[in-house]
């Protein structure tokens, strides 16, 4: 992953408000719960993995961690 300086041309990039990240996390986790309620033979594993990656991504953004 590129650094903030490479992407934005500065290290002074605004932080994502926790409220925004938390709203997205709630939606993602709710969606994940629904996806996991489907019988395992009919689950969309690619979608489940994508939602799990998105959850991890937004948790890192919310917590101010550097994204890899």
N, C-alpha and C positions, 0 to 999 in steps of 0.2 A: 504494500500500500504506500502511496505517496505521502509525504509530510505535508503539513498545513502550508509551510513556506512554498513548497513546490506547487501545490494546488491553488492556493489563494494569493501567493506572492507576499505573504506576511505570516508572522507567528501570532499576531493579534487577531484571532478569529473568535467571534462571539460564541459563548457557551449556549448549548441547547437548553432552554428552560426545562426544569425537572417536570413541570406540569405537562408540557407537550410530550415529553418522553413517556411519562407515566400513563397518559391517555392512550398512546400508541401501544404500550405494553399491555394495558388492560384488553384492548381489542385483539391483539395478537394471542394473548393467553386464552381468551374466550374462544377464539377461532380454533386454537390448538386443541382445546378440550373437546370441541365438537368433532374435529377430525379424528381424535383418538377414540371417540365413542363408536365409530364405525367398526364393524367386525374386521379383525386383522386381515382377513383374506381380501377385503375390499378397500383397505386403506390406501391412500395415495402417499406412498413413502417419500417421494420426491417433494411433494407439497409440505408434508410434515417436517422434513428436514429444512426446507426453505423457511418455514415459519419459526422453527427453533433457531436458525441462524439469525433471523431478523430480531428475535427476542434478545439474543446475546448482543447483537449490534446496538440495539437501543438501550440496553442496560449499560453498556460501555459508554455510549454517548452521554447518558444521564449522569453517570458516575465520573465523567471527565477523563476516562481512560483513553489512551492513544489507541486508535483502531489499527489493526494489523492488516 
